[in-house]
Amino acid sequence: MIYIAVLGYGVVGSGVVEVVRKNASSIAQRAGEEIAVKKILDIRDFPDSPDRELLTKNADEVFRDESIKVVAETIGGIGIAYQFTKTALSLGKHVITSNKELVATHGPELLKMAAENNVHYLFEASVGGGIPIIRPLHNCLAANEITHITGILNGTTNYILTQMRRAGKDFNTALKEAQANGYAEADPTADIEGHDACRKIAILSSIAYNEYVDYKKIPTEGISKITLEDMRYAEKMESVIKLVGRSMKVGDKIHATVSPAIIQKSHPLANVDDVFNAIVVRGDAIGDVMFYGRGAGKLPTASAVVADIIEVVKHKNNSGRNVWNINTEENMVDPESVKTRYFVRVKVRNTEEAEKLIKKVFGSVDWINSINEGKKEELAFVTSIDTEVNQKEKVEQLKGTGSIKEVISFINVL
């Protein structure tokens, strides 16, 4: 019998306990030993919980119990979860987590601690929720040099953008609906401003390139500025708008970014809708492979946590050795030096003069017919490929000119 403890009895933590209890027989067959939850640590009271006899507020009942070999951390954040994780690893307990913020911030340190104490630190659930992605990167794709990762990594923003496109709801209405359905937190900032996706692409990049990628260095833009008009223009372009996290190897450095992007409907990510996530990985030998599924939710995320627990039990005598290298030199490409295209929409005072100015500043552009047929108040176009810094400088040249009132949209085009 392998005893585990669960830290945090929230949505994911309670899901882990439920999955371990409900699927005990099949889990034991796959792990080679029976697995049971011995303690659940949480400062809150749950008098009606079926697991109330396992609940404790005393951390010592977890950490001083030598029979508890595996700890599942589902608290979240980088406060007490960080301290508890270090304590567990230092005491020789394996740690499983769904905590993307903790992994993205302290991953190198915690992986090193795990290796030094001959235990595992696993975090499959931290990136794709229920989507298996980290283990395939380590194992199934191990023979490949990974060159690109592109993904829809946040279910909340994907749901909002889907509702805007399909049902014609504006951003605020779609966000309120996402909150009402439990897809978005009361404070949705981490999701809608792209921070959640940023941490996930940082973790994936660190694994794929075997080199720590600091999420704080990744340019990140959310979806709060996307409008229904932008959606309609994308439709005219036979495209959709998604919040996309991307990373790629550029020589011996890494380029990573998170931003809304206009992608062609033929792109494999274009039909990933609602709360679903998808990640496309490109390897030099295998080409493109896509991982698709529910990126969040109680049981999908819990299933990934329990899968890591099974992995640890199966290989409990093999210490964790997945340590991210920390490059002492700058390992990130200057994002503004990367070449790309942009969709630009402007309000104009004089259409003819505005067109001349745009051609003078940008050179050749692809004009997009106005969604407001017969009206002359705005122009929309896609730029030619150029560096991001040059694109931004050109947009600045348009602002405040006599023929152009304002720049409304500036969206990356993949």
Buried (B, 14 or more C-beta within 10 A) or exposed (E): EBBBBBBBBEBBBBBBBBBBEEBEEEBBEBBEEBBBBBBBBBEEEEEEBEBEEBBBEEBEBBBEBEEBBBBBBBBBEBEBBBEBBBBBBEBEBBBBBBBBBBBBBBBBBBBBBBBEBBBBBBBBBBBBBBBBBBBBBBEBBEEBEBBBBBBBBBBBBBBBBBBBBEEEBEBEBBBBBBBEEEBBEEEBEBBBBBBBBBBBBBBBBBBBBEBBBBBEBBBBBBBBEBBBBBBBBBBEBEBBBBBBBBBBBEEEBBBBBBBBBBBBEEBEBBEBBBBBBBBBBBBEEEEEBEBBBBBBBBBBBBBBBBBBBBBBBEEBEEBBEBBBEEBEEEBBBEBEEBEBBBBBBBEBEEBEBBBEBBEEBBEEBEEBEBBEEEEEEBBBBBBEEBBBEBBBEBBEBBEEBEBBBEBBBBBBBB
